[in-house]
Amino acid sequence: MSGPHHDPETQDVQAATLEIENPAGDQGGETWVVLLHTPGPSAPHDGTLFQAPGFAKHVAFLQRMQQAGYLVAAGPLPDADGAGMTVLRLPGPDRFEEAHRLATQDDVSVASGFFTCQVRPWQVMLTPEADDPR
């Protein structure tokens, strides 16, 4: 064999690798973040977390994110008591700091210590096609 072997699939993967966006969570003009919530110091530890007033404040925050068009998904993580995850997608690049502020200050349940929140940038590499009915 003379010269390197050029596999079309390998070339596609290499081309896709070259197109990786900013690792701060900005893809295609959008900023994606994952919010990881766990019970905070002011949360009840008697199994009533989801009935407590602090949880209603968290739901109000999620509803505001939904109304703003930022909420992708949210829900509890059943393998850890009281833990949950939220995915937000903000239009426009470089909005991680804004997303962090929303998650830690605008969510009264986090600001008050009912929940702790780890805000993580998410580098989204693949989403459903636009015509995918899901």
C-alpha positions in Angstrom: 0.0 0.0 0.0 1.3 3.4 -0.9 0.2 6.4 1.2 -2.3 6.5 4.1 -5.7 4.8 3.9 -8.5 7.4 3.7 -11.7 6.0 5.2 -14.7 8.3 4.6 -16.2 7.6 8.1 -12.9 8.5 9.7 -12.7 11.7 7.7 -16.3 12.6 8.8 -15.3 12.1 12.5 -12.2 14.2 12.0 -14.2 16.9 10.4 -16.8 16.8 13.2 -14.0 17.0 15.8 -12.6 20.2 14.1 -16.1 21.8 14.5 -16.3 21.3 18.3 -17.6 24.5 19.8 -16.5 26.4 22.9 -16.4 24.1 25.9 -18.2 26.7 28.0 -21.5 25.4 26.9 -22.0 27.7 23.8 -23.1 25.7 20.7 -24.5 27.1 17.6 -25.3 30.4 19.1 -26.9 28.9 22.2 -25.7 28.4 25.8 -26.6 25.1 27.4 -26.3 24.5 31.1 -27.1 21.6 33.5 -28.3 22.4 37.0 -27.7 19.7 39.6 -29.9 20.2 42.7 -29.5 18.5 46.0 -31.2 19.3 49.3 -29.6 22.3 51.1 -29.1 23.1 54.7 -32.6 24.5 55.1 -34.4 21.6 53.4 -36.5 19.2 55.6 -34.8 15.9 56.1 -37.9 14.0 57.2 -39.1 12.9 53.7 -41.4 15.9 53.1 -39.1 17.8 50.7 -41.6 17.8 47.8 -44.4 19.1 50.1 -42.4 21.9 51.7 -42.9 25.6 50.7 -39.3 25.8 49.4 -40.1 23.2 46.8 -43.0 25.3 45.5 -40.5 28.2 45.1 -38.3 25.9 43.0 -41.3 24.9 40.8 -42.1 28.6 40.3 -38.5 29.2 39.1 -38.9 26.3 36.7 -42.1 27.7 35.4 -40.4 31.1 34.8 -37.6 29.3 32.8 -40.3 27.5 30.8 -42.1 30.8 30.1 -38.9 32.4 29.0 -38.3 29.5 26.6 -35.1 28.3 28.4 -36.3 25.1 30.0 -35.4 21.9 28.1 -36.1 19.4 30.8 -36.4 19.1 34.6 -37.1 16.4 37.1 -35.9 14.4 40.1 -33.0 11.9 40.1 -34.6 8.8 41.6 -31.3 7.3 42.7 -30.6 10.1 45.2 -33.1 11.4 47.8 -34.2 15.0 46.9 -31.8 15.4 44.0 -32.8 16.6 40.6 -31.5 17.9 37.3 -32.6 20.7 35.1 -31.3 21.5 31.6 -31.5 25.1 30.3 -30.8 26.3 26.8 -30.4 30.1 26.5 -30.4 31.7 23.0 -27.1 33.3 22.2 -23.5 32.5 23.0 -21.6 33.5 26.2 -24.6 33.5 28.5 -23.2 31.1 31.1 -22.9 33.8 33.8 -26.5 34.8 33.3 -27.6 31.2 33.5 -25.5 30.9 36.7 -27.2 34.0 38.2 -30.7 32.7 37.3 -30.0 29.3 38.9 -28.4 30.6 42.1 -30.2 33.9 42.7 -33.5 33.9 40.8 -34.3 30.5 42.1 -35.4 31.5 45.6 -35.2 27.9 46.7 -31.4 27.9 46.0 -30.8 31.4 47.3 -32.5 30.5 50.6 -30.6 27.3 51.1 -33.5 24.9 50.5 -31.5 23.5 47.6 -27.9 23.6 46.6 -27.2 23.9 42.9 -24.2 23.0 40.9 -24.3 24.9 37.6 -22.4 23.2 34.8 -21.8 24.2 31.2 -22.9 21.5 28.8 -21.3 21.0 25.5 -24.1 19.6 23.4 -22.8 17.5 20.5 -26.0 16.0 19.1 -29.7 16.9 19.2 -32.7 15.4 17.4 -33.1 16.5 13.8 -35.6 19.4 13.3 -38.1 17.1 11.7 -37.8 14.4 14.4 -41.3 14.1 15.9 -39.9 13.5 19.4 
